[in-house]
């Protein structure tokens, strides 16, 4: 149980285009989803927190107009990187949590974005 | 601000020997501490957590961690390392918003 999937697992896009990454909780309802970014050989940095049906809360320094997060249902959150640039190339990881257990987060396998 | 520090980028240990991966934390209030492991091309996997109670926490795959309040540490341990334990390990602390703040990670290399 508690499986989180991400799609795509790997994407290459051209500079200036937009890319959408999906995060799905497959066997549970996720009231909260988190989006992290991981640079090579570095730690995960929290980008934003989203609750189902609400606007995402972004961490300081994360451009909300560039990284659009939508959490439209209890099983799906999307991250759209708009007007991508090479510096946006990174590993994006989502995690999901249920209301009943705030101490458990279930992580997706990540999406590697390369912007050329 | 809450933070965790993992002072070692890499830990090398021989198979069968005990292993320790270090973590220290800085929080205001009670710390909620976690260990996760990351294998290549796979999501982070939960190992164990400390919320309250016994200072020695037992987790998955034979791992355990000891919460030490006076030293603000939460070191990960295993009595006998396996080659399959080789991976990237992250210590994390839960923030007020219930998100996780991760340490920089420690790569564990277990040699056969």
Backbone of each chain as ProteinMPNN parsed JSONL, in Angstrom:
{"seq_chain_A": "XXXXXXXXXXXXXXXXXXXXXXXXXXXXXXXXXXXXXXXXXXXXXXXXXXXXXXXXXXXXXXXXXXXXXXXXXXXXXXXXXXXXXXXXXXXXXXXXXXXXXXXXXXXXXXXXXXXX", "coords_chain_A": {"N_chain_A": [[0.814, -1.206, 0.0], [0.182, 2.391, -0.034], [1.354, 3.736, -2.308], [3.019, 5.949, -4.438], [3.026, 7.479, -7.528], [4.845, 8.921, -10.268], [4.725, 10.839, -13.228], [6.003, 12.162, -16.218], [8.779, 9.841, -15.873], [11.08, 10.757, -16.812], [12.048, 13.535, -18.654], [12.785, 15.515, -21.474], [13.051, 18.78, -22.554], [12.724, 21.705, -24.639], [14.261, 24.886, -24.205], [12.184, 27.441, -22.992], [9.766, 26.22, -23.366], [6.918, 24.577, -21.781], [6.469, 22.231, -19.132], [4.672, 19.528, -17.788], [4.341, 17.766, -14.793], [3.113, 14.882, -13.298], [1.762, 13.72, -10.225], [0.654, 11.018, -8.498], [-1.344, 9.478, -6.027], [-1.76, 6.154, -5.558], [-3.213, 4.255, -4.126], [-4.427, 5.43, -2.016], [-5.955, 8.277, -0.439], [-4.707, 11.42, -0.761], [-4.415, 14.04, 1.261], [-2.641, 16.064, 1.494], [0.012, 17.167, -0.492], [3.461, 17.306, -1.297], [6.038, 19.06, -2.972], [9.305, 18.551, -4.021], [12.662, 19.47, -4.821], [15.595, 18.209, -6.209], [18.956, 18.59, -6.562], [21.849, 17.363, -8.376], [23.656, 15.133, -6.383], [22.907, 16.422, -4.091], [20.767, 17.59, -1.429], [17.194, 17.161, -0.819], [15.066, 19.823, -1.568], [12.411, 21.578, -0.301], [9.785, 22.723, -2.278], [7.08, 23.467, -2.433], [3.907, 23.23, -0.764], [0.884, 21.553, -1.05], [-2.568, 21.482, -0.533], [-5.498, 19.56, -1.021], [-7.758, 21.051, -3.174], [-7.036, 23.606, -2.476], [-5.008, 26.59, -2.793], [-1.53, 26.306, -3.524], [1.127, 26.472, -1.126], [4.02, 28.199, -1.271], [7.55, 27.843, -0.854], [9.987, 30.137, 0.386], [11.616, 31.987, -2.089], [10.91, 30.38, -4.205], [9.471, 30.597, -7.328], [6.209, 31.238, -7.816], [4.802, 31.722, -10.126], [6.24, 30.475, -11.999], [6.518, 27.845, -11.309], [3.902, 26.075, -11.384], [1.44, 24.746, -9.382], [-1.037, 22.357, -9.002], [-3.619, 20.908, -7.218], [-5.958, 19.182, -7.682], [-7.515, 17.01, -7.017], [-7.975, 14.325, -4.639], [-6.144, 12.448, -5.285], [-4.352, 13.328, -7.127], [-1.787, 15.518, -8.04], [-0.316, 18.185, -9.795], [2.667, 19.511, -11.216], [3.689, 22.196, -13.004], [6.213, 23.32, -14.964], [6.851, 26.331, -16.151], [7.837, 28.054, -19.133], [10.472, 26.92, -19.352], [13.92, 26.826, -18.405], [17.438, 26.099, -18.855], [18.549, 26.105, -16.253], [16.51, 25.122, -14.756], [16.65, 22.476, -14.915], [16.58, 19.474, -13.227], [15.911, 17.148, -10.55], [12.747, 16.255, -9.768], [10.66, 15.659, -7.095], [7.809, 14.25, -5.637], [5.734, 14.032, -2.734], [3.293, 12.445, -0.645], [0.646, 12.708, 1.723], [-1.589, 11.48, 4.208], [-4.519, 12.639, 5.924], [-5.009, 11.378, 8.321], [-2.611, 10.553, 9.319], [-0.143, 12.385, 10.052], [2.545, 12.133, 10.238], [3.635, 10.471, 8.392], [5.034, 10.34, 5.239], [4.768, 9.608, 1.825], [6.769, 8.853, -0.833], [7.16, 9.699, -4.265], [8.804, 8.263, -7.188], [10.241, 10.175, -8.493], [11.003, 12.678, -11.01], [13.017, 13.275, -13.682], [14.065, 16.196, -15.078], [15.289, 17.623, -17.957], [16.403, 20.466, -19.474], [17.013, 21.792, -22.56]], "CA_chain_A": [[0.0, 0.0, 0.0], [0.807, 3.71, 0.021], [2.225, 3.916, -3.464], [2.93, 7.231, -5.133], [3.667, 7.406, -8.841], [5.096, 10.171, -10.97], [4.804, 10.688, -14.68], [6.888, 11.097, -16.663], [9.946, 9.61, -15.029], [12.204, 11.472, -17.416], [11.578, 14.37, -19.75], [13.681, 16.509, -22.044], [12.289, 19.79, -23.261], [13.517, 22.821, -25.131], [14.158, 26.115, -23.435], [11.036, 28.257, -23.34], [8.533, 25.43, -23.355], [6.394, 24.217, -20.459], [6.427, 20.79, -18.868], [3.796, 19.169, -16.668], [4.693, 16.533, -14.089], [1.982, 14.4, -12.505], [2.023, 12.936, -9.016], [-0.59, 10.333, -8.139], [-1.398, 8.477, -4.966], [-2.457, 5.076, -6.259], [-4.084, 3.417, -3.296], [-4.904, 6.171, -0.853], [-6.318, 9.653, -0.73], [-3.677, 12.302, -0.22], [-4.943, 15.362, 1.567], [-1.546, 17.008, 1.312], [1.133, 16.726, -1.314], [4.628, 18.172, -1.25], [6.935, 18.982, -4.117], [10.694, 18.801, -3.675], [13.608, 19.53, -5.926], [16.878, 17.663, -5.79], [20.057, 18.773, -7.496], [22.774, 16.224, -8.308], [24.476, 14.957, -5.191], [22.468, 17.342, -3.05], [19.599, 17.17, -0.679], [15.893, 17.574, -1.333], [14.637, 21.127, -1.094], [10.976, 21.735, -0.423], [9.36, 23.818, -3.146], [5.729, 23.926, -2.107], [2.967, 22.323, -0.108], [-0.461, 21.769, -1.583], [-3.691, 20.75, 0.041], [-6.53, 19.338, -2.018], [-8.752, 22.1, -3.316], [-6.528, 24.906, -2.037], [-3.8, 27.067, -3.477], [-0.296, 25.797, -2.938], [1.966, 27.368, -0.338], [5.365, 28.093, -1.822], [8.663, 28.207, 0.008], [10.659, 31.385, 0.021], [12.554, 31.868, -3.197], [10.332, 29.591, -5.291], [8.586, 31.458, -8.105], [4.915, 30.575, -7.981], [4.336, 31.848, -11.513], [7.049, 29.612, -12.831], [6.224, 26.464, -10.891], [2.473, 26.055, -11.109], [1.037, 23.512, -8.72], [-2.476, 22.155, -8.917], [-3.974, 19.701, -6.44], [-7.384, 19.24, -7.963], [-8.243, 15.882, -6.438], [-7.273, 13.682, -3.53], [-5.173, 11.473, -5.772], [-3.532, 13.882, -8.198], [-1.228, 16.859, -7.997], [0.56, 18.418, -10.941], [3.638, 20.59, -11.188], [4.001, 22.643, -14.346], [7.349, 24.231, -15.066], [6.535, 27.18, -17.292], [8.961, 28.72, -19.774], [11.62, 26.269, -18.716], [15.271, 27.223, -18.777], [18.385, 25.057, -18.455], [18.766, 26.071, -14.802], [15.407, 24.387, -14.128], [16.97, 21.048, -15.0], [16.699, 18.971, -11.868], [15.114, 15.965, -10.216], [11.595, 16.741, -9.019], [10.095, 14.562, -6.322], [6.61, 14.592, -4.873], [5.359, 13.121, -1.653], [1.883, 12.569, -0.304], [0.34, 12.415, 3.121], [-3.007, 11.402, 4.531], [-4.878, 13.457, 7.069], [-5.028, 10.585, 9.549], [-1.266, 10.286, 9.808], [0.656, 13.522, 9.577], [3.969, 11.84, 10.356], [4.069, 9.584, 7.315], [5.0, 10.841, 3.86], [5.086, 8.571, 0.844], [7.456, 9.564, -1.899], [7.196, 9.204, -5.623], [10.155, 7.897, -7.652], [10.938, 11.327, -9.041], [11.008, 12.994, -12.444], [14.221, 14.014, -14.08], [13.81, 17.175, -16.123], [16.448, 18.213, -18.62], [16.006, 21.541, -20.377], [18.141, 22.031, -23.48]], "C_chain_A": [[0.846, 1.254, 0.0], [1.822, 3.915, -1.094], [1.945, 5.258, -4.121], [3.68, 7.097, -6.457], [3.879, 8.807, -9.39], [5.223, 9.886, -12.457], [5.063, 12.044, -15.308], [8.037, 10.869, -15.679], [11.149, 10.404, -15.528], [11.678, 12.278, -18.587], [12.666, 15.34, -20.173], [12.816, 17.517, -22.783], [13.22, 20.922, -23.695], [13.266, 24.048, -24.277], [12.982, 26.945, -23.931], [9.716, 27.521, -23.357], [8.123, 25.116, -21.923], [6.285, 22.702, -20.341], [5.531, 20.534, -17.663], [4.218, 17.822, -16.105], [3.512, 16.145, -13.202], [2.453, 13.566, -11.317], [0.697, 12.331, -8.579], [-0.397, 9.422, -6.94], [-2.296, 7.358, -5.47], [-3.469, 4.328, -5.396], [-4.508, 4.118, -2.018], [-5.233, 7.592, -1.289], [-5.357, 10.59, 0.0], [-4.25, 13.691, 0.02], [-3.889, 16.446, 1.375], [-0.48, 16.38, 0.432], [2.231, 17.778, -1.245], [5.44, 17.978, -2.536], [8.334, 19.407, -3.671], [11.523, 18.851, -4.971], [14.953, 19.04, -5.411], [17.901, 17.862, -6.891], [21.034, 17.61, -7.335], [23.629, 16.248, -7.054], [24.125, 15.963, -4.098], [21.178, 16.849, -2.412], [18.312, 17.587, -1.387], [15.528, 18.924, -0.719], [13.14, 21.254, -1.331], [10.656, 22.943, -1.285], [8.008, 24.387, -2.68], [4.937, 22.808, -1.457], [1.592, 22.598, -0.68], [-1.473, 20.872, -0.88], [-4.796, 20.673, -0.994], [-7.554, 20.461, -2.003], [-8.29, 23.485, -2.905], [-5.336, 25.319, -2.881], [-2.573, 26.539, -2.752], [0.41, 26.889, -2.13], [3.404, 27.156, -0.758], [6.401, 28.488, -0.786], [9.309, 29.494, -0.516], [11.659, 31.135, -1.089], [12.041, 31.039, -4.356], [9.3, 30.437, -6.016], [7.265, 30.737, -8.387], [4.385, 30.678, -9.405], [5.109, 30.953, -12.455], [6.736, 28.136, -12.548], [4.766, 26.419, -10.433], [2.072, 24.712, -10.532], [-0.473, 23.48, -8.597], [-2.753, 20.847, -8.201], [-5.489, 19.583, -6.503], [-8.182, 18.103, -7.344], [-7.398, 15.254, -5.348], [-6.245, 12.66, -3.988], [-4.222, 12.048, -6.811], [-3.083, 15.302, -7.886], [-0.32, 17.005, -9.21], [1.459, 19.61, -10.69], [3.944, 20.946, -12.631], [5.144, 23.64, -14.275], [7.123, 25.052, -16.33], [7.79, 27.871, -17.807], [10.28, 28.204, -19.191], [12.946, 26.778, -19.275], [16.243, 26.133, -18.304], [18.617, 24.974, -16.947], [17.621, 25.393, -14.048], [15.632, 22.882, -14.192], [17.268, 20.526, -13.605], [15.891, 17.69, -11.737], [13.984, 16.455, -9.323], [10.898, 15.544, -8.376], [8.853, 15.043, -5.582], [6.445, 13.595, -3.728], [3.918, 13.412, -1.263], [1.641, 12.114, 1.122], [-1.172, 12.34, 3.293], [-3.279, 12.201, 5.799], [-4.726, 12.69, 8.38], [-3.639, 10.353, 10.129], [-0.323, 11.354, 9.28], [2.139, 13.226, 9.605], [4.498, 10.937, 9.251], [3.935, 10.283, 5.976], [5.456, 9.733, 2.943], [5.598, 9.269, -0.415], [7.29, 8.881, -3.247], [8.627, 8.936, -6.052], [10.926, 9.049, -8.264], [10.824, 11.454, -10.543], [12.257, 13.794, -12.749], [13.897, 14.902, -15.256], [15.134, 17.708, -16.651], [15.949, 19.23, -19.628], [17.205, 21.885, -21.258], [18.058, 23.406, -24.124]], "O_chain_A": [[2.075, 1.189, 0.03], [2.988, 4.224, -0.851], [0.796, 5.646, -4.33], [4.827, 6.652, -6.491], [3.18, 9.75, -9.021], [5.746, 8.856, -12.881], [4.385, 13.008, -14.951], [8.221, 11.654, -14.748], [12.091, 10.684, -14.787], [10.941, 11.755, -19.422], [13.373, 15.91, -19.342], [11.94, 17.135, -23.559], [14.333, 21.073, -23.192], [12.191, 24.217, -23.701], [12.804, 27.131, -25.135], [8.656, 28.146, -23.362], [8.874, 25.355, -20.977], [6.04, 21.997, -21.32], [5.616, 21.229, -16.65], [4.425, 16.861, -16.846], [2.982, 16.968, -12.455], [3.42, 12.81, -11.41], [-0.268, 13.051, -8.322], [0.588, 8.689, -6.85], [-3.466, 7.589, -5.776], [-4.472, 3.826, -5.904], [-4.902, 3.47, -1.048], [-4.838, 8.041, -2.365], [-5.225, 10.543, 1.223], [-4.534, 14.425, -0.926], [-4.216, 17.606, 1.122], [-0.121, 15.213, 0.594], [1.964, 18.976, -1.149], [5.509, 16.884, -3.097], [8.526, 20.45, -3.046], [11.131, 18.352, -6.026], [15.391, 19.408, -4.321], [17.738, 17.37, -8.008], [21.054, 16.947, -6.297], [24.243, 17.261, -6.717], [24.972, 16.307, -3.274], [20.597, 15.839, -2.809], [18.338, 18.271, -2.41], [15.665, 19.135, 0.486], [12.665, 21.056, -2.449], [11.174, 24.038, -1.066], [7.826, 25.598, -2.553], [5.251, 21.624, -1.582], [1.18, 23.753, -0.784], [-1.25, 19.68, -0.67], [-5.005, 21.615, -1.759], [-8.137, 20.782, -0.968], [-9.062, 24.441, -2.973], [-4.738, 24.507, -3.588], [-2.577, 26.353, -1.535], [0.293, 28.077, -2.431], [3.944, 26.059, -0.618], [6.161, 29.357, 0.053], [9.184, 29.861, -1.684], [12.448, 30.192, -1.035], [12.685, 30.997, -5.405], [8.36, 30.94, -5.4], [7.231, 29.745, -9.115], [3.612, 29.829, -9.847], [4.678, 30.702, -13.58], [6.701, 27.307, -13.457], [4.444, 26.683, -9.275], [2.333, 23.666, -11.126], [-1.102, 24.44, -8.15], [-2.188, 19.807, -8.54], [-6.199, 19.842, -5.532], [-9.395, 18.22, -7.165], [-6.237, 15.618, -5.163], [-5.549, 12.068, -3.163], [-3.368, 11.327, -7.327], [-3.882, 16.164, -7.521], [0.361, 16.059, -9.603], [1.072, 20.584, -10.043], [4.406, 20.101, -13.399], [5.05, 24.671, -13.609], [7.197, 24.528, -17.442], [8.684, 28.227, -17.039], [11.074, 28.953, -18.623], [13.062, 27.109, -20.455], [15.893, 25.331, -17.438], [18.856, 23.888, -16.418], [17.735, 25.119, -12.853], [14.886, 22.109, -13.59], [18.107, 21.075, -12.891], [15.273, 17.219, -12.692], [14.228, 17.004, -8.249], [10.591, 14.553, -9.038], [8.854, 16.115, -4.977], [6.954, 12.475, -3.768], [3.397, 14.496, -1.525], [2.343, 11.251, 1.65], [-1.929, 13.039, 2.619], [-2.394, 12.41, 6.629], [-4.366, 13.259, 9.41], [-3.505, 9.996, 11.3], [0.225, 11.229, 8.185], [2.926, 13.991, 9.049], [5.699, 10.672, 9.193], [2.859, 10.76, 5.618], [6.407, 9.009, 3.24], [4.943, 10.149, -0.974], [7.281, 7.654, -3.349], [9.566, 9.334, -5.363], [12.123, 8.929, -8.529], [10.583, 10.479, -11.254], [12.514, 14.842, -12.156], [13.499, 14.418, -16.316], [15.982, 18.18, -15.893], [15.171, 18.903, -20.524], [18.277, 22.227, -20.758], [18.923, 23.769, -24.921]]}, "seq_chain_B": "XXXXXXXXXXXXXXXXXXXXXXXXXXXXXXXXXXXXXXXXXXXXXXXXXXXXXXXXXXXXXXXXXXXXXXXXXXXXXXXXXXXXXXXXXXXXXXXXXXXXXXXXXXXXXXXX", "coords_chain_B": {"N_chain_B": [[14.955, 28.675, 12.605], [14.498, 25.355, 11.48], [16.765, 22.668, 11.21], [18.844, 20.045, 9.885], [21.898, 18.264, 10.149], [24.218, 16.394, 8.37], [27.177, 15.216, 8.827], [28.952, 13.668, 7.366], [29.842, 12.986, 4.074], [30.179, 10.555, 2.903], [30.166, 7.189, 3.974], [32.088, 4.433, 4.619], [32.037, 0.963, 4.984], [32.785, -2.347, 5.971], [31.209, -5.352, 4.892], [29.15, -6.989, 7.232], [30.193, -5.69, 9.396], [29.422, -3.315, 12.036], [27.448, -0.365, 11.378], [27.303, 3.203, 11.335], [25.53, 6.11, 10.717], [25.694, 9.494, 10.829], [23.749, 12.111, 12.348], [22.762, 15.327, 13.225], [20.639, 17.705, 14.824], [18.74, 20.776, 14.737], [16.298, 22.394, 16.28], [13.379, 24.247, 17.23], [11.493, 23.649, 19.996], [9.816, 20.445, 20.324], [11.498, 17.803, 18.694], [10.726, 16.159, 15.663], [11.849, 13.471, 14.117], [13.38, 11.828, 11.326], [14.475, 9.084, 9.263], [15.386, 8.38, 5.968], [15.902, 6.351, 3.055], [17.479, 6.339, -0.098], [17.454, 4.755, -3.1], [18.988, 4.279, -6.316], [17.038, 5.579, -8.956], [14.689, 5.151, -7.642], [12.019, 5.975, -5.372], [12.233, 7.85, -2.281], [12.568, 5.896, 0.598], [10.97, 5.174, 3.603], [12.564, 4.711, 6.701], [12.64, 4.906, 9.56], [11.275, 6.627, 12.431], [11.313, 9.197, 14.971], [9.117, 10.289, 17.283], [8.059, 10.531, 19.871], [8.639, 9.109, 23.148], [10.44, 6.05, 23.643], [13.957, 6.367, 23.439], [15.483, 4.833, 21.753], [14.904, 3.829, 18.607], [13.458, 1.47, 16.53], [13.595, 0.342, 13.18], [12.92, -0.262, 9.691], [14.406, -3.014, 7.843], [16.327, -3.801, 9.7], [17.535, -1.571, 10.738], [18.221, 0.951, 13.191], [17.823, 3.794, 15.361], [19.135, 6.217, 17.589], [17.8, 8.555, 19.658], [19.158, 11.386, 21.004], [18.85, 13.733, 23.225], [20.431, 15.568, 24.648], [22.742, 15.758, 23.171], [21.697, 16.529, 20.828], [21.3, 14.698, 18.704], [20.687, 12.128, 16.241], [21.52, 9.477, 15.363], [21.89, 6.995, 12.871], [21.882, 3.48, 12.915], [23.207, 0.147, 12.43], [23.616, -3.186, 13.283], [24.986, -5.101, 11.726], [26.257, -4.72, 8.67], [25.024, -4.931, 5.294], [25.834, -5.623, 1.868], [23.79, -4.82, 0.239], [22.762, -2.694, 1.597], [23.97, -0.466, 0.694], [23.539, 2.762, -0.303], [21.911, 5.988, -0.535], [21.467, 7.963, 2.255], [19.17, 9.827, 4.123], [18.667, 12.112, 6.688], [15.987, 13.702, 8.392], [13.933, 16.413, 9.506], [10.781, 17.257, 10.827], [8.887, 20.058, 9.933], [7.053, 22.941, 11.167], [4.985, 23.184, 9.366], [4.531, 20.695, 8.729], [6.001, 19.678, 6.684], [9.051, 18.251, 5.403], [12.377, 18.843, 6.347], [15.386, 18.217, 4.956], [18.564, 16.644, 5.597], [21.871, 16.856, 4.158], [22.479, 14.435, 3.133], [23.999, 11.193, 3.187], [26.214, 9.057, 1.704], [26.255, 5.666, 1.823], [28.527, 3.122, 1.627], [28.925, -0.201, 1.364], [31.309, -2.58, 1.595], [32.077, -5.711, 0.103]], "CA_chain_B": [[14.71, 27.74, 11.51], [14.861, 23.989, 11.806], [17.74, 22.124, 10.278], [19.573, 18.839, 10.245], [23.222, 18.204, 9.558], [24.845, 15.092, 8.209], [28.557, 15.683, 8.643], [29.738, 12.789, 6.494], [29.306, 12.793, 2.73], [30.218, 9.135, 2.589], [30.614, 6.263, 5.01], [32.495, 3.139, 4.073], [32.079, -0.066, 6.022], [32.87, -3.711, 5.444], [30.026, -6.175, 5.14], [29.195, -7.695, 8.499], [30.57, -4.766, 10.469], [28.367, -2.351, 12.383], [27.534, 0.912, 10.683], [26.673, 4.379, 11.933], [25.413, 7.3, 9.878], [25.463, 10.526, 11.834], [22.8, 13.196, 12.093], [22.457, 16.226, 14.334], [19.5, 18.539, 14.46], [18.529, 22.046, 15.418], [14.881, 22.724, 16.184], [12.757, 24.89, 18.382], [10.413, 22.763, 20.405], [10.072, 19.014, 20.254], [11.895, 17.378, 17.355], [10.172, 14.977, 15.02], [13.013, 13.134, 13.305], [13.14, 10.736, 10.383], [15.513, 8.603, 8.362], [14.936, 7.826, 4.695], [16.958, 5.819, 2.202], [17.196, 6.545, -1.522], [18.164, 3.913, -4.045], [18.935, 4.856, -7.665], [15.809, 5.447, -9.741], [13.551, 4.787, -6.791], [11.638, 7.021, -4.428], [12.729, 7.727, -0.911], [11.872, 4.9, 1.41], [10.972, 5.462, 5.033], [13.23, 3.721, 7.541], [12.175, 4.993, 10.935], [11.011, 7.975, 12.922], [11.175, 9.444, 16.394], [8.136, 11.323, 17.599], [8.098, 10.617, 21.324], [8.771, 7.785, 23.736], [11.767, 5.463, 23.801], [14.995, 7.031, 22.66], [15.967, 3.9, 20.733], [13.823, 3.558, 17.663], [13.774, 0.403, 15.583], [12.914, 0.57, 11.921], [12.934, -1.286, 8.646], [15.651, -3.619, 7.36], [17.288, -3.97, 10.785], [18.098, -0.293, 11.162], [17.725, 1.6, 14.396], [18.419, 5.107, 15.601], [19.035, 6.634, 18.98], [17.55, 9.977, 19.89], [19.926, 11.888, 22.134], [18.441, 15.138, 23.356], [21.518, 16.414, 25.152], [23.685, 15.954, 22.08], [20.864, 16.861, 19.647], [21.692, 13.784, 17.635], [19.762, 11.057, 15.882], [22.379, 8.667, 14.504], [21.339, 5.75, 12.328], [22.816, 2.377, 13.172], [22.819, -1.213, 12.106], [24.654, -4.028, 13.891], [25.753, -5.856, 10.747], [25.944, -4.135, 7.364], [24.918, -5.764, 4.105], [26.176, -4.915, 0.634], [22.544, -4.24, -0.278], [22.469, -1.451, 2.324], [24.63, 0.642, 0.015], [22.531, 3.691, -0.823], [22.002, 7.362, -0.027], [20.63, 8.055, 3.444], [18.816, 11.192, 4.501], [18.03, 12.437, 7.95], [15.059, 14.802, 8.163], [13.154, 16.893, 10.635], [9.491, 17.763, 10.375], [8.696, 21.467, 10.253], [5.729, 23.286, 11.673], [3.987, 22.992, 8.322], [4.497, 19.246, 8.535], [6.862, 19.241, 5.584], [10.317, 17.717, 5.898], [13.65, 19.486, 6.011], [16.331, 17.11, 4.849], [19.997, 16.855, 5.638], [22.542, 16.834, 2.858], [22.601, 13.06, 2.67], [25.251, 10.449, 3.383], [26.255, 7.856, 0.867], [26.802, 4.496, 2.516], [29.121, 2.122, 0.74], [29.284, -1.403, 2.103], [32.203, -3.375, 0.755], [31.973, -7.156, 0.38]], "C_chain_B": [[15.213, 26.359, 11.913], [15.828, 23.45, 10.761], [18.298, 20.818, 10.805], [20.906, 18.855, 9.524], [23.705, 16.767, 9.503], [26.299, 15.362, 7.864], [29.391, 14.855, 7.678], [29.073, 12.665, 5.122], [29.217, 11.311, 2.393], [30.73, 8.361, 3.794], [30.92, 4.93, 4.335], [32.598, 2.133, 5.204], [32.138, -1.431, 5.336], [31.61, -4.492, 5.796], [30.203, -6.967, 6.426], [29.59, -6.826, 9.675], [29.404, -3.851, 10.83], [28.559, -1.045, 11.625], [26.813, 1.991, 11.482], [26.676, 5.494, 10.915], [24.934, 8.429, 10.788], [24.477, 11.598, 11.372], [22.66, 14.025, 13.357], [21.381, 17.185, 13.877], [19.49, 19.832, 15.257], [17.076, 22.431, 15.207], [14.474, 23.546, 17.399], [11.563, 24.025, 18.757], [10.804, 21.305, 20.286], [10.443, 18.598, 18.836], [11.154, 16.133, 16.888], [11.179, 14.594, 13.94], [12.777, 11.864, 12.497], [14.444, 10.335, 9.7], [14.851, 7.989, 7.134], [16.155, 7.306, 3.94], [16.523, 5.997, 0.748], [18.088, 5.635, -2.35], [18.05, 4.547, -5.426], [17.618, 4.549, -8.359], [14.611, 4.971, -8.926], [13.259, 5.919, -5.823], [12.257, 6.801, -3.069], [11.885, 6.721, -0.144], [12.053, 5.231, 2.884], [11.665, 4.336, 5.794], [12.678, 3.723, 8.962], [11.946, 6.448, 11.314], [11.023, 7.998, 14.44], [10.178, 10.584, 16.558], [8.156, 11.587, 19.105], [8.34, 9.213, 21.863], [10.208, 7.333, 23.852], [12.782, 6.137, 22.894], [15.559, 6.136, 21.565], [14.783, 3.492, 19.86], [14.275, 2.471, 16.694], [12.946, 0.589, 14.324], [13.037, -0.6, 10.966], [14.341, -1.799, 8.393], [16.729, -3.723, 8.443], [17.95, -2.701, 11.262], [17.462, 0.193, 12.461], [18.407, 2.942, 14.543], [18.18, 5.483, 17.048], [18.877, 8.141, 19.058], [18.294, 10.397, 21.15], [19.673, 13.386, 22.249], [19.59, 16.031, 23.764], [22.543, 16.694, 24.057], [22.986, 16.365, 20.78], [21.259, 15.999, 18.449], [20.642, 12.714, 17.435], [20.506, 10.165, 14.888], [21.692, 7.367, 14.11], [22.367, 4.645, 12.497], [22.255, 1.058, 12.668], [23.928, -2.129, 12.6], [25.555, -4.728, 12.87], [25.352, -5.406, 9.339], [25.901, -5.192, 6.263], [25.324, -4.94, 2.881], [24.943, -4.209, 0.072], [22.105, -2.993, 0.493], [23.107, -0.244, 1.664], [23.594, 1.509, -0.684], [22.815, 5.069, -0.256], [20.999, 7.511, 1.114], [20.425, 9.515, 3.825], [18.176, 11.214, 5.88], [17.111, 13.629, 7.697], [14.359, 15.174, 9.454], [11.852, 17.465, 10.092], [9.319, 19.201, 10.843], [7.289, 21.712, 10.771], [4.631, 23.065, 10.654], [3.85, 21.524, 7.962], [5.188, 18.799, 7.261], [8.163, 18.742, 6.21], [11.469, 18.592, 5.432], [14.714, 18.408, 6.076], [17.764, 17.568, 5.095], [20.577, 16.687, 4.252], [22.738, 15.428, 2.309], [23.974, 12.478, 2.928], [25.191, 9.2, 2.52], [26.953, 6.75, 1.649], [27.285, 3.499, 1.483], [29.559, 0.94, 1.599], [30.088, -2.301, 1.183], [32.117, -4.851, 1.124], [33.273, -7.699, 0.965]], "O_chain_B": [[16.226, 26.225, 12.599], [15.709, 23.749, 9.573], [18.235, 20.525, 11.999], [21.026, 19.394, 8.423], [23.607, 16.024, 10.48], [26.614, 15.703, 6.724], [30.44, 15.311, 7.222], [27.904, 12.292, 5.015], [28.306, 10.87, 1.692], [31.606, 8.819, 4.528], [30.108, 4.386, 3.586], [33.175, 2.418, 6.253], [31.595, -1.617, 4.247], [31.026, -4.309, 6.864], [31.263, -7.541, 6.679], [29.348, -7.187, 10.827], [28.502, -3.64, 10.02], [29.678, -0.668, 11.277], [25.85, 1.725, 12.201], [27.709, 5.793, 10.316], [23.892, 8.319, 11.435], [24.387, 11.937, 10.191], [22.461, 13.479, 14.442], [21.232, 17.446, 12.683], [20.136, 19.96, 16.297], [16.666, 22.754, 14.092], [15.133, 23.536, 18.439], [10.724, 23.714, 17.912], [11.983, 20.973, 20.163], [9.777, 18.995, 17.879], [10.985, 15.176, 17.644], [11.341, 15.316, 12.956], [12.07, 10.953, 12.928], [15.378, 11.128, 9.576], [13.907, 7.205, 7.23], [17.281, 7.756, 4.154], [15.351, 5.828, 0.412], [19.314, 5.734, -2.307], [17.099, 5.285, -5.681], [17.144, 3.413, -8.353], [13.64, 4.451, -9.476], [14.136, 6.719, -5.497], [12.739, 5.714, -2.749], [10.657, 6.708, -0.233], [13.157, 5.53, 3.34], [11.39, 3.158, 5.565], [12.298, 2.682, 9.496], [12.366, 7.368, 10.613], [10.783, 6.99, 15.106], [10.371, 11.685, 16.044], [8.259, 12.732, 19.544], [8.255, 8.237, 21.119], [11.098, 8.138, 24.128], [12.5, 6.438, 21.734], [16.06, 6.631, 20.555], [13.81, 2.897, 20.323], [15.356, 2.557, 16.113], [11.768, 0.941, 14.377], [13.229, -1.75, 11.363], [15.331, -1.126, 8.681], [17.919, -3.731, 8.129], [18.842, -2.749, 12.11], [16.313, -0.123, 12.77], [19.441, 3.198, 13.926], [17.169, 5.122, 17.65], [19.722, 8.897, 18.579], [18.086, 9.835, 22.225], [20.204, 14.19, 21.483], [19.707, 17.15, 23.265], [23.145, 17.768, 24.033], [23.638, 16.528, 19.749], [21.514, 16.493, 17.351], [19.829, 12.428, 18.314], [20.154, 10.11, 13.709], [21.008, 6.732, 14.914], [23.558, 4.84, 12.257], [21.05, 0.871, 12.504], [25.099, -1.848, 12.343], [26.744, -4.924, 13.118], [24.244, -5.682, 8.88], [26.622, -6.189, 6.291], [25.177, -3.718, 2.865], [25.049, -3.125, -0.503], [21.169, -2.31, 0.077], [22.812, 0.891, 2.039], [22.862, 1.038, -1.554], [23.825, 5.289, 0.413], [19.816, 7.214, 0.949], [21.358, 10.318, 3.847], [17.271, 10.438, 6.185], [17.428, 14.482, 6.868], [14.213, 14.36, 10.366], [11.828, 18.081, 9.026], [9.573, 19.522, 12.004], [6.451, 20.81, 10.807], [3.485, 22.794, 11.013], [3.148, 21.159, 7.019], [4.988, 17.673, 6.804], [8.336, 18.813, 7.427], [11.524, 19.021, 4.279], [14.916, 17.77, 7.11], [18.124, 18.716, 4.837], [19.858, 16.409, 3.292], [23.119, 15.254, 1.151], [24.982, 13.184, 2.89], [24.254, 8.405, 2.595], [28.098, 6.897, 2.075], [26.545, 3.09, 0.588], [30.443, 1.063, 2.447], [29.612, -2.727, 0.13], [32.088, -5.205, 2.303], [33.368, -8.891, 1.258]]}, "name": "protein", "num_of_chains": 2, "seq": "XXXXXXXXXXXXXXXXXXXXXXXXXXXXXXXXXXXXXXXXXXXXXXXXXXXXXXXXXXXXXXXXXXXXXXXXXXXXXXXXXXXXXXXXXXXXXXXXXXXXXXXXXXXXXXXXXXXXXXXXXXXXXXXXXXXXXXXXXXXXXXXXXXXXXXXXXXXXXXXXXXXXXXXXXXXXXXXXXXXXXXXXXXXXXXXXXXXXXXXXXXXXXXXXXXXXXXXXXXXXXXXXXXXX"}
